[in-house]
Amino acid sequence: MGDMKGRDCSRKNRSFGTNQKKKDETLRNLQIQVQKLTQTISKMKSRSSTCSCSNTRGNTNTVSPVFNINVTGCCDNQPPVDTTCTCSGLLNEDLGITITADICADCNLEGSFLNINATDFTFQSTFVSPPLCGPVFSEEFGNGTSLNTGGTGSVTTPSGTFPASFHLVLLERTGGFPDDYKVIVSYVNELGFIEDRVFTGLFLTDTVEVRDCSLSPSLTPEPVPVLKGAIASSQRKVFKIVNGVITDLDF
């Protein structure tokens, strides 16, 4: 009888030991899962700290940006964006069409814009990228300073309003040579074709102005004394390109 009781106790002890091992193993597995989850959360936090914040840099227009993506909490502690510009530019044309651009007024990107008003066509910017400027040297057509920038906005035609992008180039010349500009606005029209509107002009008046923010008043090189390639009058051209077909528009 005593042997049977001893065997029963032995079985119970072995059963208890087995159950305890299973509990210990389950606890270790849970600890491993918690550790992996903690590492995953740490990696996610590290990635979010380097995320890219959307920025609708100051704009005088009221049209909403084409894209405005932000991850909740991602950019809460990001330092403010430096909107200081290295150069600035102005464009004011009002000959049949109106094109107005003010890029980095007071050498700050806040408030930069491009507006175009033409027959059955308007463009209004919602985002302007920081401009790039540089000197231009030419004995034939005059020294000067160029400005390049781009951005996004919206086009309105009789068919509707469409998201669009633009590229703007300004060239201010010295020595009596005409200033130059070109604007290309691209969007997908109501037929599903990519449509480009190209506005370009040469002006003897102060239609274009480019300034270097680090110098006063501008980085424009010394004027060329001889006007070898001077143009006698202002000129302007407007083109429409749809599905590869170029149309010369007359305003």
C-alpha positions in Angstrom: 0.0 0.0 0.0 2.8 2.3 0.9 4.5 1.5 -2.5 1.4 2.5 -4.4 1.2 5.8 -2.5 4.8 6.5 -3.3 4.3 5.8 -6.9 1.2 8.1 -7.0 3.3 10.9 -5.4 6.1 10.4 -7.9 3.6 10.6 -10.8 2.1 13.8 -9.4 5.6 15.3 -8.9 6.5 14.5 -12.5 3.2 15.9 -13.8 3.7 19.1 -11.8 7.2 19.4 -13.1 6.0 18.9 -16.7 3.3 21.5 -16.3 5.8 24.0 -14.7 8.1 23.5 -17.7 5.3 24.2 -20.1 4.4 27.4 -18.1 8.0 28.5 -18.1 8.3 27.9 -21.9 5.0 29.8 -22.6 6.3 32.7 -20.4 9.6 32.7 -22.4 7.8 32.8 -25.7 5.6 35.7 -24.5 8.8 37.6 -23.4 10.4 37.0 -26.8 7.2 38.3 -28.6 7.1 41.4 -26.4 10.8 42.0 -27.1 10.2 41.7 -30.9 7.2 44.0 -30.7 9.2 46.6 -28.7 11.9 46.5 -31.4 9.3 46.9 -34.2 7.8 50.0 -32.4 11.3 51.4 -31.9 12.1 51.0 -35.7 8.7 52.6 -36.6 9.5 55.6 -34.4 13.0 55.9 -35.9 11.5 56.0 -39.5 8.8 58.5 -38.5 11.5 60.9 -37.2 13.0 61.1 -40.7 9.7 61.5 -42.5 9.1 64.2 -45.1 6.6 66.8 -44.1 4.3 68.4 -46.7 4.8 72.2 -47.0 2.4 74.5 -48.7 4.8 77.4 -48.5 3.1 80.7 -48.1 1.0 81.6 -51.0 -1.3 84.5 -51.6 -3.8 82.3 -53.5 -6.7 80.6 -51.8 -6.7 77.4 -54.0 -5.9 74.3 -52.0 -2.7 72.4 -52.8 -2.9 69.6 -55.3 -1.2 67.3 -52.8 -1.2 67.7 -49.1 0.0 64.6 -47.3 1.0 64.4 -43.7 1.4 61.5 -41.3 -0.2 62.2 -37.9 2.4 63.0 -35.4 5.2 62.7 -37.9 6.1 66.3 -38.3 4.9 67.7 -34.9 8.5 68.2 -33.7 10.1 69.1 -37.0 12.1 72.3 -37.1 10.6 75.2 -39.2 11.4 75.1 -42.9 14.0 77.7 -44.0 12.2 79.8 -46.6 15.2 82.1 -47.3 16.0 82.4 -51.0 19.3 83.0 -52.7 17.6 85.1 -55.4 14.3 86.7 -56.4 12.4 87.5 -59.5 9.5 89.5 -60.9 7.5 89.1 -64.1 4.7 91.6 -65.1 3.2 91.2 -68.6 -0.1 92.8 -69.6 -0.2 92.7 -73.4 -3.4 90.9 -74.4 -2.7 88.3 -71.7 -1.7 88.9 -68.1 1.2 87.0 -66.5 2.2 88.0 -63.0 5.0 86.2 -61.0 6.5 87.3 -57.8 9.2 84.8 -56.7 10.8 85.3 -53.3 9.8 88.8 -52.6 12.2 90.3 -50.0 14.3 87.1 -50.5 11.7 84.9 -48.8 9.8 82.1 -50.4 6.6 82.9 -48.4 4.0 84.4 -50.7 5.6 83.5 -54.0 3.1 82.9 -56.8 2.5 82.7 -60.5 -0.8 83.8 -62.1 -1.8 83.7 -65.8 -5.0 85.1 -67.3 -5.6 84.6 -71.0 -8.6 84.0 -73.2 -10.4 80.8 -71.9 -7.4 79.9 -69.8 -6.3 80.8 -66.3 -3.5 79.3 -64.1 -3.1 79.9 -60.4 -0.1 78.5 -58.5 -0.5 76.8 -55.1 3.2 75.8 -54.6 6.4 77.4 -55.8 9.8 75.7 -55.3 12.9 77.6 -54.3 14.5 79.3 -57.4 17.9 78.7 -58.8 19.7 81.7 -60.4 23.0 82.3 -62.2 24.9 84.8 -64.4 24.6 84.7 -68.2 27.5 85.9 -70.4 27.0 86.6 -74.1 28.8 89.2 -76.3 26.2 88.6 -79.0 23.0 88.9 -77.0 24.0 90.6 -73.8 25.0 89.6 -70.3 22.3 89.0 -67.7 20.9 86.9 -64.9 18.6 83.9 -65.1 16.1 82.5 -62.7 14.6 79.0 -62.8 11.7 77.7 -60.7 8.7 75.5 -60.9 5.7 74.3 -58.9 2.1 73.2 -59.0 -1.3 74.8 -59.2 -4.6 74.6 -61.1 -5.7 75.4 -64.6 -9.2 76.6 -65.4 -10.7 76.4 -68.9 -14.3 76.3 -70.2 -14.1 72.5 -69.8 -13.3 72.6 -66.1 -10.5 72.9 -63.5 -7.5 70.6 -63.6 -4.4 70.1 -61.4 -1.3 71.4 -63.2 2.5 71.9 -62.9 4.6 74.8 -64.2 8.1 75.7 -65.1 9.2 79.4 -65.2 12.4 80.9 -66.6 13.3 84.6 -66.3 16.3 86.3 -68.0 17.1 89.9 -67.2 19.7 91.3 -69.6 21.8 94.4 -69.5 23.2 96.8 -72.1 19.9 97.6 -73.7 19.2 94.0 -74.7 15.6 92.8 -74.2 14.6 90.8 -71.1 13.3 87.3 -71.8 10.9 84.8 -70.1 9.2 81.5 -70.7 6.4 79.8 -68.8 5.3 76.2 -69.5 2.1 75.0 -67.9 1.3 71.3 -68.2 -1.9 69.4 -67.3 -4.2 66.6 -68.4 -7.2 68.1 -70.2 -10.8 66.9 -70.4 -10.0 64.5 -73.3 -7.3 62.7 -71.3 -4.4 64.3 -73.3 -1.4 66.0 -71.7 -1.7 69.7 -72.7 1.1 72.2 -72.5 0.6 76.0 -72.7 3.8 77.8 -73.5 4.1 81.5 -73.0 7.3 83.3 -74.1 8.3 86.9 -74.7 11.1 89.4 -75.2 10.6 92.9 -73.7 12.6 96.1 -73.8 10.7 97.5 -70.8 11.1 96.4 -67.2 8.9 93.4 -67.5 11.4 91.0 -66.0 13.6 91.5 -63.0 16.0 89.1 -61.4 18.0 89.9 -58.2 20.7 88.0 -56.2 19.7 88.1 -52.5 23.4 88.1 -51.4 24.4 91.2 -53.4 23.0 94.7 -53.9 21.3 95.4 -56.1 21.8 92.4 -58.4 24.3 89.8 -59.6 23.8 90.9 -63.2 27.2 91.2 -64.9 28.5 94.5 -66.4 26.6 95.5 -69.5 28.0 94.7 -73.0 28.9 98.1 -74.6 28.0 97.1 -78.2 24.5 96.0 -79.0 25.2 93.4 -81.7 22.0 91.4 -81.5 19.6 94.0 -80.1 15.9 93.5 -80.9 14.0 96.6 -81.9 10.7 95.9 -80.3 9.0 93.7 -77.8 7.7 90.3 -78.9 5.5 87.6 -77.4 4.4 84.1 -78.5 1.9 81.7 -77.0 1.7 78.1 -78.0 -0.6 75.2 -77.2 0.7 71.6 -77.5 -1.9 68.8 -77.3 -1.0 65.2 -78.1 2.1 66.4 -79.9 0.3 69.0 -82.1 1.6 72.6 -81.8 -0.8 75.4 -82.3 0.3 79.1 -82.4 -2.2 81.1 -80.4 -2.7 84.8 -81.2 -3.9 87.0 -78.4 
